[in-house]
Amino acid sequence: MSEDDSSHRKHGLLQQWRQQLGKWLQGELNTREQLQEVLREAQKNSLIDGDALAMIEGVMQVSEMPVREVMVPRSQMKVIERDSDMRELLEIVIDSAHSRFPVVGDSKDDVVGILLAKDLLPHLVECNKDLHFNIRDMLRPAVIIPESKRLNVLLKEFRANRNHMALVVDEYGGVAGLVTIEDVLEQIVGEIEDEHDVEEDSYIYEHPNMITVKAITPVETFNEYFHTAYRDDEFDTIGGLITKALGHLPKRGEQLQMDGLHFRVLGASSRRVHLLEVLKAEKKDNEASIEAQA
């Protein structure tokens, strides 16, 4: 095929894609699936690249995802007590390497403000001296949001108010967790993958001796593959279900047996679980039996 023919074909595909997109803007594409089909066809024909497609799909996902799906759970929150002295503050800041911290009174439900690590810098030169330090003078107001708030709405509020962190409360007013602007943006642009991450676009990948599953795998997709019947009315992803079952944010290496399946966390950060290994429970039991006999 000559260069002119190739250019003409690409121009024709671009026009066709624009027509499909125009139909969507005019309401002729009635479902999200139809729009995704148009976008994936555009990527297939090299009209947009894979990264652009992933970000567009991320934006679409953010428009429906509630805060509770990406928040740092209450049990994993790094907080500073209101009456902490400078040395205690610095130990927490250095150990966690975070830039913002909720400051609490009697409990995690009693949030009195947000402390920025950079506000401590002027005091570092004095940390070896007797220092009269009042943390209340350094606090920023805490932003409180419900766990049902949609991520796209939260991102708009973050940008408008120049906030980077919000405390998430449940229906009873108790603190359920926290969310940062980075948590929201990662849903759009994605995260840096480590050596355990699945390189394929699919959610589920079969290895010679195991099956790995991305934590963002929709519950419906997981059910279809493993012939399970997990409910998706509370959590949309298998990672959300695992976190709920454990009662805390999973750490790498943690294991859980649930409804005939054995889960092991292969990848996790301080904010969320990323990758899971899944085995049939009876297979795991047989492996354990063989090891015991060896």
C-alpha positions, 0 to 999 in steps of 0.5 A: 500500500502506497503512502498516499493510500495509507494516508487516505485510509487513515483520513477515512477512518478518522472521519468515520470515528468523528461521525460516531462520536458526533452521534454520541454527542447528539444522543444517538449512542445511548449506553456507555458500552456503545461509547467505549466500543467507539473509543476502542475502535478508534484505538484499534485504528491508531486514531488514539493511542492506548494511553489516551484510551486508558485515561478516557476510560478512567475519566468515565469510571471516575464519574461513577465511582464513590469515594469509599472505593479509593479512600484510605480506610480508617484503620490505615490512617496515619494521624497525629494526636493534638497533644503530641510534642515536636519529637513525636510529630517528627517521628510520625512524619519521617516514618510515614513519609506523607505530606499531610496528616489529620490531627485528632483529639480523643479519637479518630472521630475527633478531627481538629484539623490538618497538619502539613509536613512543610509547616514543620520545617521552620522548627526543625533547627530547634528540634534539639532545644527546649521548644514551646510548640503549639500544634493548634497554631499550625492547623489547616481546616479539615474538609469533611465529605460523605463516603458516597460522594462521586470522585468527579465531583470531589476532584472538581471541589479539590481544584476549586478550593485548592485542597488536597485531602478530605476526611470521609465520614459514614452515614453516622458521622464517624470517620471512615477514612481519608482521600487525597487528590492523588487517589482520585488522579490515579484512577485516571492516569493509572499507577506505576506498576511493579514487578508483580503487576499484570502487563496485559490489558485483561483483569485476569491472567493465567500463569503456569502455576497460578492465576493473578487478578487485578484488584480493580477487576469488576465483581461481575467479571470475577464472577463470570471467570471463577463461577462465583456469586459475589454481590456487587451492590456495596463494592464494585471491585474484587479488591473492595470485597477483599478489603471488606472481608479482612476488615482493613487495608490488605498488606502484601502477603496477607491471605484469605479463604472465602467461599471456596477460593484462596486469596493472597495479596501479591501487591499492595501500597499504603493506600490500596491493594493492587494485585491478588493471587487466586486459587481454588481452596481445595488446591491450596489444601492439597498443596499444604498436605503435600508440604506436611508429608514432605 
